[in-house]
Each structure stands twice: as C-alpha cells, then as structure tokens.
Amino acid sequence: MKLSALFLCLVVGGSLVAAPTVSDVIVSSKSNKSMLRIRYQLDEPAVITMDVKVRGVSVGEAALKTIGGEVNALVKAGRHSAYWPLPAGWAAEDADVRAEVT
C-alpha cells in the first residue's frame, strides 16, 4: 500500500511541473545562402532537439546529422542558435522552410 501511494504521489507531482517553453523561433539563411540559422528563446534549461521541415515535410533524421550549434544537448535558458548546412542544390528561399524546436 505504501509503495502504491508513493508511486501515485510521484506521478501526480510530476504532472504538475511545467515543461520548458521554447519561443521566438526564427529561421533564416546565412549570407552565402548555403546555411540555415535557427534562433530560439528558452525559458529554462532543457534538452533541445530540432526537426527541419520543407513544405511541411520533415527532411529526416539522416539529413539532420550535420546540424550544429546549441541543439541535441542540454541548453541553458536564454537566446540560442543552431546551424544546418543545406544539401547541395537546395536554396532556403525557394521553399517553405520551418524549424520545429522541442
């Protein structure tokens, strides 16, 4: 009985904790047009992951292996950036490119 009461307290207590908020996500191409810059604001430390979507479709995990910056790691609260080199032949301005930061 004590064990199940402890489990219930942990589950209920965990659900009351607010998740970190990611806001102000801005995607832009760098001056040479071959790199995307993804900027975002984080209200508290969190592990950040990203997905890049073109016309609403994910580019896929394999394409994102080259993403760099403050992503795929524990990131402190504040303003941050990540960079993704565009595959050969891609142009950021030619497509509806969005980043999903979680």
Salt bridges, closest charged atoms under 4 A:
GLU70 OE2 - HIS80 ND1 2.93
ASP96 OD1 - ARG98 NE 3.13
GLU100 OE1 - LYS53 NZ 3.00
